[in-house]
């Protein structure tokens, strides 16, 4: 499957985390609008005041990716690197999961110059990856008397599959989508709180 097709699938399956965004917006806007005011009654907007309000949000979860995954586990007993015949054990594991991605706002950089607020966001990242334990099902389990499947096999395979899924969604453009959504939300928040300022949102350059 091409990267373009992966991106299309990711975008179709992404759902905006409405609750997280609304709560973040309320906290952020409430803080900004109650920021320190000068004696003249006008809001004083500085990097420090904006930074403190952004920190109250802590992180901005912008997208969720819900998926159903199915993977096959296989193992053979071996002796000094040689596979022992007739010792194959296997199973198929199916489960539902959820990956959330976004940006950590405590790593943001803020610059206020004249009437321009420039927000430099850290790169988007995977913030959490949860598996619905109730959805886990095992199919076609083929145990072997000489090479039995253990609990550690299930645990290790589940962990491996989570890593595989994270790689797939990253390749499919999930982080790019999260970064885009974060920029849009922050711009809207700042523009609403500070209509007299020009808002610029950019991503930090890699070192």
N, C-alpha and C positions, 0 to 999 in steps of 0.2 A: 504494500500500500504506500502511495507517495505521501510526502510531507503535506502537500496541498490537500489531499483527501483526509489525512489525519486532522488537519486544522479545521476542515469543514465539519468533521464528526465532533470534535471537541466543542466547537461553537454551538452546535445543535444541542449538545447534552449539558452545556453550562447553564446553571440557574443563578440569578443574582441573589445574594444573601440579603434579602430585604430587611430582615429584622436587625442584622448587624449594622447595616448602613444607616438605618433610621436611628438606632441608639447612638451610633457614633456621631451622626449629624446633630442630634439633640444636644449631646454633651459638648460638642465642639462649638456650635452656634451659641449655646447658652453661655459658655465661657468667654467667647470672643466679644459678644455683645455686652458682657459685664466687665470687660477689661478696664484697666485703670484709665480714668478720665482726667484731663487737665482741668485747671481752675476755670478755663473758659467754657467747660462743658463739652468739649469735643473729645472724641475717642483718641487716645494715644496708642498708635499701632507701632510696635517695635518687634524686633526679632525675638526678644525674650518673652514678651507677652504671647506672641503667636506660638512660640515653641512650647510654652507651658500648656497652652490649650491643646496643641497637637498631642502632647504626651498624655493628656487625660484620656485620649482615645486609645493610646498604646499601640494598637495595630489595626489595620483596616483590612478585613476579610472581604474581598470583592467578588470572588467567584467560587462556586462549588461544582465539582465534577462527580456525578453519581454513576456508578458502573456495576456491571455484573461480570465477574471474571471466572474462567474455568481453566485449570492447568493440570497437567499430568505429571505425576511423580513416578520415577523409576529408580531402582537401585539393584545392584548385583553384588554378591559377596566376592571378595577378591583375595588373592594370596600373593604377596610380593609383587603386586601390580598386575597380576593375571586374573582375568575374570573367571570365576568358577561356574561352570555350566549348571543349568537347572536351579539357580539360586535367585532368579529374578523375582522381585516383589514390586507392586505398583498400586497406585490408586489415582482417581481423578477428584480433584477438589474444586467445588463451586461455591461462590459466596458473593455477597453484595458489599460494596464499599463506598466511601465518600472521601474525596480529597478536596481540601480547601486551600486556596492560594491568595496571596495578597502582599502588602508591604508593611513593614514594621515602622510605624511613624516615630518611634523614639530615635531612629537613625536618620531622620530627615534633617536637611540643612535649609535654613531660612535666611533670606537677605531682603532688607527693605531699603530701597533707594528712591527718594522723592516720593512719587506716587505709584511705584512699581513694587510688588511683592513677588519675589522669585522663590519658588519652592523646588528644592532638589531632592527627589525621592531616591531611596536605596532601591536596588533591583528587587523585583517581585520574587517571592519564594513560596515553596510549599509550607504552609503553616501547620497543617494537621492531616493525618491520614487514618481514618477509622474503618474498621471492618465490623459489619453487623454480625455478631456472634450467632444470633438466632437464624441467620440465613445460610450458615455453613452446612454443606451437604457433601458426603463422600460417595462416589460412584465407582463401580467396577474395581473394587478392592481385591487385589490378588496377593494374598499373604504367602509366605514361604516358611516352611518348618525350619529350614537351615539359615534363613535370613529374614526374621520377622520384622514387621513394621513396628516402630516404637513411637511413643508420644513425641519424642524429640524430632523424629522425622516429620511429623505433621507441623510442629512448631517452626522448624527450620525452613520447610517448604513454603509455609504461609508468609514468613518474613521475606523469603526470596521473591515470591510473587508480588508482594507489596512494592519491592524495589523495581521490579519489572514494570508494574503499572505506572509508577511515578515517572519512569523513563519514557514511557509511551505518551503520557499526557504532556510532559515537557516538550518532547519532539513534536507533539501535535499543536503546540502554541498556547498552552494554558497560561504560562507565565506572562507571555506577551499580552494576552487578554486581560489578566489581572492587573498588569501595569497600566494598561489603557484605561480600565474602569476606575482605578485608584486616582489617576490624574483627572478624570472627568468629575468624580465626586468631590475631590479637594477643591478644584476650580469653582464648582458650584457653591460650595460652602463659603469659600473666601469671598467670592463675588457678592453673595447675599449679605454677608456680614460687613463687607467693606466696599460698597458700590462705587466709592470715589477712587478706588485703586485699580490699577491694571494687574491682573494675576498671570504669572508665567509659571508653568510647571514643567520641569525637566527631570531626566534621569541621570543619576551620578555616572560619570564615566569610569570604566574599569581601569584599575591601576595597571 
